[in-house]
Amino acid sequence: MAQKWKRCWVVLKGHTLYWYNHPNDERAAGLINVATYNLESTREQKKKYVFQLCHQTYKPFVFAAETLADLSMWVSHLVTAKTKHTLAQQAVPDKEEDCYSETEAEDPDDEAPRHGSDSARKRLQNSPEKAQLSPGCSPQGSPRPCSPLEPGGEGLESLARCLRQGGLSLTGQRRLRTQEQCRKSFLRRNRNPHINERVHAVRALQSTLKAKLAELQALEQLLGEAALTSDTFRRWKEEHQELYQELREGWAGQQGRGGAGEQRGEAAEP
């Protein structure tokens, strides 16, 4: 049975999506709490730029954007909303939630965003067959003609990229922090001076190891030349002056220690 897509307009306020049947509606027809849903990709073949919000109990909501930019924008905002909601659950003070639409934020005094305000809504297309339990929601904007959409993998790639940036897996689960994220948040999260000292020492050793590996690669590049000429060596020496100077000093030190050992050996002979 073929799916029938329905055009709708949505405002994302905090972790709640408000759904409208028409851009001039004063009140939302329904809402959905995206914090309780998992953002996932879908195998929908008839449209590009498709993603879905899945729930353990309810049927999923399937959305189709018109462009790759729209898909990336809304997936990014949904991931951000879910992340902020998760962090807010751990924080003591209650902060006013962000309201996102294509232009301005809605009036925070309203219980639900009024659709007659200045904010425009970006349009997606919603599949009612998969959004029957609560009104479907899809980020919307001012209506414009829909162009034929053909199957493609660009939407899935963009969705996966946005999920990775938001720290979520393809199934919407929280991922472990990346090395860069841990580095940025380490001093804020860990106040044990002994652990800090050890970690800084490890980082210093890692930096030294990385630098030495780069030097070995430079030497391998020089020694791997099948026909090494004076011009090639001169260019290499100019590009790696510090390494060349360090090698010269090390070689001179070895020669000095070797000469001193020979003199001591000659003096010990009868």
Secondary structure, DSSP 8 states (H G I E B T S, - for coil): -----EEEEEEEETTEEEEESSTT-SS-SEEEEGGGSEEEE----SSSSEEEEE-SSS--EEEEESSHHHHHHHHHHHHHHHHHHHHHHH-SS-----EE-SSS---TTSSS--TTSS----EEEE-GGG--SS-------S----------SHHHHHHHHHHHHTTB-TTS-B----HHHHHHHHHHH---HHHHHHHHHHHHHHHHHHHHHHHHHHHHHHHT-SS--HHHHHHHHHHTHHHHHHHHHHHHHHHHHHHHHHHHHHHH--
